[in-house]
């Protein structure tokens, strides 16, 4: 799909959401950004200098239904009070899902996708010394490096076991 077609799809999705009564912002850059490096997310909505910009993973250019659903998801973030996945965002997502037969949610399960995203294996495991809970991590974070500085939700001390 060419850039012109992608930008047109963004404008169409904006119009559709407006017709559904969803208060989508007018301050959205009309050019859809393509991220060729995004392998773990389908889209992202940025707010900078009073304007929203939407970025999508390049893998979406091959799947128009998934592109439209992702654009609807990101456009919902431009509504007042919807920059997160809170109750208002969920209510608007439900309206879109019922009206357009979409399955917009906070995240998408990788096995549900027709296109492959990068899968990261768990590399590190922390264990709570109190309740025995295991906390898995895919990346080397501060909690993995310095587990004694962090606590389990139960309040117990953490130790790295892998």
Rosetta silent file (secondary structure, phi, psi, omega in degrees, C-alpha in Angstrom):
SEQUENCE: XXXXXXXXXXXXXXXXXXXXXXXXXXXXXXXXXXXXXXXXXXXXXXXXXXXXXXXXXXXXXXXXXXXXXXXXXXXXXXXXXXXXXXXXXXXXXXXXXXXXXXXXXXXXXXXXXXXXXXXXXXXXXXXXXXXXXXXXXXXXXXXXXXXXXXXXXXXXXXXXXX
SCORE:     score description
SCORE:     0.000 S_00000001
   1 L     0.000  134.817 -177.846    0.000    0.000    0.000 S_00000001
   2 L   -83.658  162.024 -178.815    1.382    3.420   -0.939 S_00000001
   3 H   -56.307  -41.657  179.701    1.667    6.410    1.400 S_00000001
   4 H   -58.473  -43.257  179.362   -1.181    8.201   -0.391 S_00000001
   5 H   -66.946  -38.540  178.778   -3.488    5.220    0.218 S_00000001
   6 H   -64.558  -44.816  179.280   -2.459    4.993    3.869 S_00000001
   7 H   -64.228  -36.822  177.631   -3.156    8.690    4.454 S_00000001
   8 H   -66.372  -39.253  178.128   -6.524    8.323    2.726 S_00000001
   9 H   -64.845  -39.592  176.604   -7.380    5.353    4.958 S_00000001
  10 H   -60.332  -46.625  179.639   -6.519    7.449    8.029 S_00000001
  11 H   -63.498  -39.320  178.621   -8.860   10.226    6.849 S_00000001
  12 H   -64.141  -42.836 -179.922  -11.615    7.699    6.132 S_00000001
  13 H   -66.056  -36.313  176.891  -11.326    6.163    9.579 S_00000001
  14 H   -60.633  -45.978  179.519  -11.465    9.640   11.142 S_00000001
  15 H   -62.203  -42.694 -179.267  -14.707   10.338    9.236 S_00000001
  16 H   -61.807  -45.599 -179.617  -16.224    6.994   10.262 S_00000001
  17 H   -65.291  -38.056  177.734  -15.495    7.605   13.951 S_00000001
  18 H   -62.196  -41.824  179.536  -16.935   11.132   13.738 S_00000001
  19 H   -65.559  -25.145  177.192  -20.145    9.726   12.217 S_00000001
  20 L   -81.339   -1.918  179.282  -20.386    7.315   15.150 S_00000001
  21 L    85.411   15.381  179.556  -20.416   10.331   17.480 S_00000001
  22 L   -88.370  129.132 -174.888  -16.929    9.777   18.848 S_00000001
  23 L   -78.812   65.733 -179.954  -15.147   13.072   19.649 S_00000001
  24 L   -70.405  140.521 -178.425  -11.959   12.419   17.681 S_00000001
  25 L   -64.733  148.613  173.665   -9.538   15.353   17.674 S_00000001
  26 L   -87.211  -14.002 -175.602   -9.217   17.583   14.615 S_00000001
  27 L   -92.921   65.324  178.781   -5.559   18.206   15.465 S_00000001
  28 E  -122.059  131.235  176.646   -4.111   15.092   13.838 S_00000001
  29 L   -61.619  132.398 -175.117   -1.292   15.172   11.327 S_00000001
  30 L   -76.338   -5.945 -178.775   -2.789   13.950    8.035 S_00000001
  31 L  -102.759  120.943  179.255    0.327   11.940    7.151 S_00000001
  32 L   -78.668  129.430  178.909    0.552    8.466    8.633 S_00000001
  33 E   -89.158  139.509  179.099    4.067    7.582    9.790 S_00000001
  34 E  -108.902  127.065  178.498    5.422    4.133    8.973 S_00000001
  35 E  -108.223  111.389 -179.106    7.827    2.513   11.422 S_00000001
  36 L   -79.528  -12.870 -178.263    9.880   -0.229    9.781 S_00000001
  37 L   -95.773  -15.275 -177.396   11.485   -1.144   13.107 S_00000001
  38 L   -69.600  111.928 -178.339    8.268   -1.678   15.120 S_00000001
  39 L  -119.137  -10.712 -177.487    8.029   -5.412   15.647 S_00000001
  40 L  -115.561   -1.513  177.265    6.192   -5.614   18.968 S_00000001
  41 L  -139.901  153.710 -179.597    3.400   -3.099   18.425 S_00000001
  42 L   -91.005  -34.054 -178.352    0.998   -2.377   15.622 S_00000001
  43 E  -156.274  169.792  179.646    0.532    1.331   16.189 S_00000001
  44 E  -155.426  141.597  178.246    1.246    4.298   18.398 S_00000001
  45 E  -115.249  122.215 -179.341   -0.353    7.699   18.938 S_00000001
  46 E  -108.469  144.545  174.417    1.952   10.582   19.883 S_00000001
  47 E  -120.953  115.446 -177.329    0.943   13.987   21.251 S_00000001
  48 E  -147.090  133.903  178.934    3.505   16.705   20.666 S_00000001
  49 L    54.701   39.540  176.826    3.241   20.489   20.312 S_00000001
  50 L    75.309   13.295 -176.900   -0.556   20.394   20.573 S_00000001
  51 E  -138.848  145.783  177.960   -0.947   17.920   17.713 S_00000001
  52 E   -94.913  146.110  170.193   -1.371   14.168   17.414 S_00000001
  53 E  -134.449  144.107 -177.675    0.567   11.972   15.029 S_00000001
  54 E  -116.121  134.419 -178.483   -0.107    8.319   14.376 S_00000001
  55 E  -123.740  140.292  177.958    2.547    5.772   13.570 S_00000001
  56 E  -127.459  157.510  174.560    1.997    2.195   12.430 S_00000001
  57 E   -71.748  144.192 -178.517    4.196   -0.828   11.972 S_00000001
  58 H   -62.611  -21.319  179.820    5.171   -1.460    8.364 S_00000001
  59 H   -67.030  -20.803 -179.823    3.640   -4.951    8.557 S_00000001
  60 H   -72.705  -17.549 -178.785    0.171   -3.350    8.563 S_00000001
  61 H   -67.925  -10.922 -179.447    0.621   -2.097    5.011 S_00000001
  62 H  -100.445   -2.704 -174.749   -0.047   -5.666    3.882 S_00000001
  63 L  -140.271   93.713 -174.116   -3.351   -6.164    5.763 S_00000001
  64 H   -63.507  -42.863  178.256   -6.028   -3.499    5.209 S_00000001
  65 H   -60.127  -42.060  178.624   -8.632   -4.817    7.716 S_00000001
  66 H   -68.962  -34.508  175.474   -6.022   -4.931   10.496 S_00000001
  67 H   -60.680  -48.462 -178.616   -4.748   -1.486    9.410 S_00000001
  68 H   -62.079  -42.627  179.436   -8.258   -0.002    9.734 S_00000001
  69 H   -65.103  -40.671  178.650   -8.789   -1.581   13.139 S_00000001
  70 H   -67.319  -40.838  177.711   -5.408   -0.333   14.366 S_00000001
  71 H   -63.335  -40.035  177.260   -6.092    3.172   13.060 S_00000001
  72 H   -61.101  -43.649  177.846   -9.435    3.191   14.873 S_00000001
  73 H   -57.382  -49.694 -176.992   -7.627    2.148   18.064 S_00000001
  74 H   -69.622  -36.794  177.846   -5.049    4.922   17.712 S_00000001
  75 H   -64.260  -31.917  176.987   -7.612    7.554   16.720 S_00000001
  76 H   -61.513  -29.025  178.544   -9.529    6.811   19.926 S_00000001
  77 L   -68.130  -14.748  179.335   -6.452    8.002   21.828 S_00000001
  78 L   -87.103   -6.723  177.878   -7.021   11.480   20.365 S_00000001
  79 L   -73.124  149.411  178.149  -10.391   11.810   22.131 S_00000001
  80 L   -56.842  129.449  178.946  -10.487   13.963   25.283 S_00000001
  81 L    75.992   16.891 -175.274   -9.488   11.872   28.301 S_00000001
  82 L  -122.753   25.081 -178.618   -8.426    8.880   26.198 S_00000001
  83 L   -73.682  -12.785  173.791   -4.650    9.070   26.028 S_00000001
  84 L  -114.428 -167.544  178.776   -4.543    5.859   28.057 S_00000001
  85 L  -103.966   44.240 -177.594   -6.724    2.747   27.932 S_00000001
  86 L   -76.339 -169.813 -175.148   -9.054    3.970   30.696 S_00000001
  87 H   -61.260  -41.089 -179.464  -12.803    3.655   31.062 S_00000001
  88 H   -65.159  -43.864  178.453  -13.646    6.399   28.560 S_00000001
  89 H   -60.526  -43.588 -179.159  -11.343    4.874   25.919 S_00000001
  90 H   -63.678  -37.206  178.934  -12.891    1.440   26.549 S_00000001
  91 H   -64.527  -44.087  177.777  -16.401    2.864   26.166 S_00000001
  92 H   -65.340  -39.581  178.840  -15.523    4.399   22.786 S_00000001
  93 H   -61.645  -38.055  179.167  -13.802    1.164   21.732 S_00000001
  94 H   -65.266  -40.061  177.456  -16.977   -0.747   22.569 S_00000001
  95 H   -60.711  -46.027 -179.934  -19.038    1.607   20.383 S_00000001
  96 H   -64.233  -44.550 -179.451  -16.619    1.073   17.485 S_00000001
  97 H   -59.327  -44.043 -178.823  -16.530   -2.694   18.022 S_00000001
  98 H   -70.898  -37.625 -176.519  -20.332   -2.964   17.982 S_00000001
  99 H   -77.602  -38.605 -173.611  -20.802   -0.611   15.032 S_00000001
 100 H  -108.947    1.725 -177.803  -17.996   -1.839   12.774 S_00000001
 101 L    58.876   41.891  175.626  -17.657   -5.443   13.993 S_00000001
 102 L   -96.290  172.638  175.410  -14.068   -4.782   15.101 S_00000001
 103 L  -127.816   58.102 -179.590  -12.223   -6.301   18.027 S_00000001
 104 L   -73.463  129.861  175.934  -10.410   -3.255   19.381 S_00000001
 105 L  -145.791  177.496 -178.087   -8.754   -3.907   22.721 S_00000001
 106 L   -62.388  -43.073  178.665   -5.791   -2.630   24.686 S_00000001
 107 L  -132.383  166.672  177.675   -3.507   -5.280   23.236 S_00000001
 108 L  -119.244  133.253  176.431   -3.677   -7.908   20.507 S_00000001
 109 L   -72.049  132.729 -174.832   -2.730  -11.516   21.100 S_00000001
 110 H   -61.334  -33.615 -178.900    0.088  -12.461   18.734 S_00000001
 111 H   -70.530  -17.124  178.687   -1.509  -15.781   17.797 S_00000001
 112 H   -82.887  -13.626 -175.111   -4.584  -13.892   16.555 S_00000001
 113 L   -82.306  138.864  176.347   -2.558  -11.883   14.046 S_00000001
 114 L   -76.481  -14.057 -178.394   -2.381  -12.946   10.403 S_00000001
 115 L  -115.159  145.829 -178.309    1.081  -11.381   10.217 S_00000001
 116 L   -79.960  130.147  168.066    4.090  -12.358   12.307 S_00000001
 117 L  -102.619  162.989  179.956    5.353   -9.976   14.960 S_00000001
 118 L   -67.828  131.635  175.609    8.642  -10.544   16.704 S_00000001
 119 L  -101.970  130.668  177.254    8.342  -12.954   19.584 S_00000001
 120 L  -107.516  133.124  178.878   10.645  -12.418   22.490 S_00000001
 121 L   -85.197  150.989  176.209   11.507  -15.292   24.753 S_00000001
 122 L   -69.605  125.707 -178.690   11.649  -14.921   28.514 S_00000001
 123 L  -107.153  -25.678 -174.387   15.305  -14.538   29.455 S_00000001
 124 E  -131.455  144.872  177.494   15.074  -13.698   33.138 S_00000001
 125 E  -133.323  128.695  174.136   12.969  -14.950   36.034 S_00000001
 126 E  -105.685  146.476  179.203   12.623  -13.326   39.447 S_00000001
 127 E  -125.864  138.017  176.186   11.191  -15.234   42.391 S_00000001
 128 E   -80.401  129.516  179.619    9.498  -13.859   45.484 S_00000001
 129 L   -74.713  -15.968  179.994   11.076  -15.226   48.651 S_00000001
 130 L   -91.484  -58.586 -174.299    7.748  -14.897   50.512 S_00000001
 131 L   -99.246  -10.446  178.725    5.003  -16.202   48.220 S_00000001
 132 L    80.537    6.975  179.940    7.139  -17.999   45.620 S_00000001
 133 L   -63.301  144.209  176.640    5.635  -16.079   42.696 S_00000001
 134 E  -104.804  131.657  178.832    7.675  -16.045   39.503 S_00000001
 135 E  -116.218  116.999 -176.195    8.042  -12.787   37.585 S_00000001
 136 E   -94.113  142.793  177.525    9.234  -13.208   34.018 S_00000001
 137 E  -135.395  141.026  179.852   11.197  -10.589   32.114 S_00000001
 138 L   -94.295  -20.736 -177.211   12.253  -10.503   28.487 S_00000001
 139 L  -125.602  158.860  177.955   14.816   -7.745   28.872 S_00000001
 140 L   -78.762  100.175 -178.596   17.581   -6.892   31.286 S_00000001
 141 L  -106.118  177.770  177.527   15.902   -4.242   33.433 S_00000001
 142 H   -63.098  -36.158  178.649   16.876   -2.618   36.724 S_00000001
 143 H   -64.111  -34.619  178.629   14.655   -5.110   38.541 S_00000001
 144 H   -73.697  -42.130 -179.533   16.589   -7.965   36.939 S_00000001
 145 H   -68.620  -40.975 -174.321   19.987   -6.377   37.685 S_00000001
 146 L  -128.008   63.953 -173.635   19.144   -5.324   41.246 S_00000001
 147 H   -61.293  -26.601 -179.187   16.256   -7.518   42.450 S_00000001
 148 H   -67.075  -15.831  177.997   16.955   -6.728   46.130 S_00000001
 149 H   -84.128   -9.558 -173.399   15.834   -3.136   45.461 S_00000001
 150 L  -119.069  162.021 -178.702   12.363   -4.284   44.373 S_00000001
 151 E  -127.344  152.228  171.959    9.440   -6.052   46.009 S_00000001
 152 L   -71.607  156.850  174.929    6.781   -8.508   44.923 S_00000001
 153 L   -55.340  -24.736  178.160    3.179   -7.209   45.033 S_00000001
 154 L   -78.223  -11.864 -179.258    2.799   -9.291   48.219 S_00000001
 155 L   102.707   -6.880 -178.203    5.659   -7.283   49.782 S_00000001
 156 L   -74.749  160.726  178.494    8.226  -10.077   49.675 S_00000001
 157 E   -76.434  149.731  179.445   11.844   -9.714   48.577 S_00000001
 158 E  -104.584  149.104  170.727   12.819  -10.731   45.049 S_00000001
 159 E  -138.613  148.804  179.662   15.749  -12.830   43.906 S_00000001
 160 E   -86.514  126.968  179.116   16.882  -13.685   40.402 S_00000001
 161 L  -112.950   -8.240  177.713   16.741  -17.377   39.602 S_00000001
 162 L  -149.586    0.000    0.000   17.383  -17.222   35.845 S_00000001
